[in-house]
Amino acid sequence: MPDAVSSITVFTPRYWEFLNEDEPPEEDLAEEFHEASKFHRVTMGRETNGRRLQADPELSRSAAIGARELPHLPRIPLPAIDTEREGGDHPALIRNASCRDFTTEALPVEQLGRALWLSYGAYPKHESAAPPARRPVASGGALYPLELYLLADVSGTGRKGLYHYNIHDHVLEEVHDEVGEERIRRMGAQPDLLASAPAIVLINGLFWRSRFKYRLRGYRFALMEAGAVIQQLTLAAQSLGWGAVPFAGLFDDQVEELCEIDGVDHSFLNAVLLGRPR
Ligand SMILES: Cc1cc2nc3c(=O)[nH]c(=O)nc-3n(C[C@H](O)[C@H](O)[C@H](O)COP(=O)(O)O)c2cc1C
């Protein structure tokens, strides 16, 4: 497990001080987009087009193809991939199908810690390494604008609580020692799936940790980094023998209230559900 990391800078949301401005800017395209892209219980049906996709065979067919082909261009064949052999050579990189059917077994806290560390923890610092410490994913400007929260039973009592993953000391900070099943069910679409997942990792963006330097582009960097963490966490879960599914269907305001974050400078991006596959 990593040594304590004390050199990672945590920018407060008083970001405008870094922009040499007295006040926060009045117009903020990233903030407006982020707000407009949130899921709310009442409007979620309007914000997604799932029903139309199911009902329209032509749309489903073209959506299923999912990748571009340019048949008018010359083709250079690549050596065939022997999936059996290549899968054997790269077992850690062949992603399993998403899992949506978990056993009720709680995941051991030691392994949960390992999964968090493998996805967004801090690597032990080499004597000669300049701060900040390296992390499992690359990060624009090494600014690491994400924060992970864990909703799981880590006490072995059968009660799920909500914890912030503190990467400096590799500890969980208890935000709520108990989050009841009803509250979890109300947090998003697919309530049965949400309640059945032994662990949920919430990936939140603290945008100004990147934006103070990269401004609007920093917002894009935070989204990309969340994708990298999803992948890393999914593969880490797989290596621990767990199933995982990235999960967007949470109502942002519910998550942000639970995490006690403001939903503007520090806001929910996506989740990953974890558990042993049934
Ligand atoms: C950003 C993102 C959000 C997702 N949100 C959900 C979700 O809310 N519910 C769900 O059941 N699956 C969700 N998924 C999983 C996808 O449906 C799944 O990855 C896709 O169907 C491909 O299947 P596979 O992962 O089994 O290969 C999400 C995946 C990603 C990357």
The ligand as an SDF file (V2000), in Angstrom:
LIG
                    3D

 31 33  0  0  0  0  0  0  0  0999 V2000
  -20.5710    6.4840  -19.1560 C   0  0  0  0  0  0  0  0  0  0  0  0
  -21.3480    5.1890  -19.0500 C   0  0  0  0  0  0  0  0  0  0  0  0
  -22.5560    5.1780  -18.4100 C   0  0  0  0  0  0  0  0  0  0  0  0
  -23.2860    4.0060  -18.2890 C   0  0  0  0  0  0  0  0  0  0  0  0
  -24.4580    4.0190  -17.6040 N   0  0  0  0  0  0  0  0  0  0  0  0
  -25.1580    2.8710  -17.4530 C   0  0  0  0  0  0  0  0  0  0  0  0
  -26.3650    2.8660  -16.6870 C   0  0  0  0  0  0  0  0  0  0  0  0
  -26.8020    3.8890  -16.1570 O   0  0  0  0  0  0  0  0  0  0  0  0
  -27.0220    1.7040  -16.5540 N   0  0  0  0  0  0  0  0  0  0  0  0
  -26.5640    0.5370  -17.1100 C   0  0  0  0  0  0  0  0  0  0  0  0
  -27.2190   -0.5030  -16.9290 O   0  0  0  0  0  0  0  0  0  0  0  0
  -25.4110    0.5010  -17.8410 N   0  0  0  0  0  0  0  0  0  0  0  0
  -24.7100    1.6410  -18.0220 C   0  0  0  0  0  0  0  0  0  0  0  0
  -23.5250    1.6390  -18.7300 N   0  0  0  0  0  0  0  0  0  0  0  0
  -23.0150    0.3790  -19.2720 C   0  0  0  0  0  0  0  0  0  0  0  0
  -23.2420    0.2510  -20.7800 C   0  0  0  0  0  0  0  0  0  0  0  0
  -24.6150    0.0250  -21.0270 O   0  0  0  0  0  0  0  0  0  0  0  0
  -22.3940   -0.9000  -21.3210 C   0  0  0  0  0  0  0  0  0  0  0  0
  -21.0340   -0.6280  -21.0980 O   0  0  0  0  0  0  0  0  0  0  0  0
  -22.6290   -1.1090  -22.8050 C   0  0  0  0  0  0  0  0  0  0  0  0
  -23.9410   -1.5810  -23.0210 O   0  0  0  0  0  0  0  0  0  0  0  0
  -21.6480   -2.1110  -23.4190 C   0  0  0  0  0  0  0  0  0  0  0  0
  -21.8030   -3.3660  -22.7930 O   0  0  0  0  0  0  0  0  0  0  0  0
  -20.5890   -4.0770  -22.0340 P   0  0  0  0  0  0  0  0  0  0  0  0
  -20.0580   -3.1180  -21.0070 O   0  0  0  0  0  0  0  0  0  0  0  0
  -21.2110   -5.3060  -21.4030 O   0  0  0  0  0  0  0  0  0  0  0  0
  -19.5570   -4.4190  -23.0550 O   0  0  0  0  0  0  0  0  0  0  0  0
  -22.7940    2.8030  -18.8550 C   0  0  0  0  0  0  0  0  0  0  0  0
  -21.5520    2.8170  -19.5100 C   0  0  0  0  0  0  0  0  0  0  0  0
  -20.8270    3.9940  -19.5830 C   0  0  0  0  0  0  0  0  0  0  0  0
  -19.4760    3.9650  -20.2380 C   0  0  0  0  0  0  0  0  0  0  0  0
  1  2  1  0
  2  3  1  0
  2 30  2  0
  3  4  2  0
  4  5  1  0
  4 28  1  0
  5  6  2  0
  6  7  1  0
  6 13  1  0
  7  8  2  0
  7  9  1  0
  9 10  1  0
 10 11  2  0
 10 12  1  0
 12 13  2  0
 13 14  1  0
 14 15  1  0
 14 28  1  0
 15 16  1  0
 16 17  1  0
 16 18  1  0
 18 19  1  0
 18 20  1  0
 20 21  1  0
 20 22  1  0
 22 23  1  0
 23 24  1  0
 24 25  2  0
 24 26  1  0
 24 27  1  0
 28 29  2  0
 29 30  1  0
 30 31  1  0
M  END
$$$$
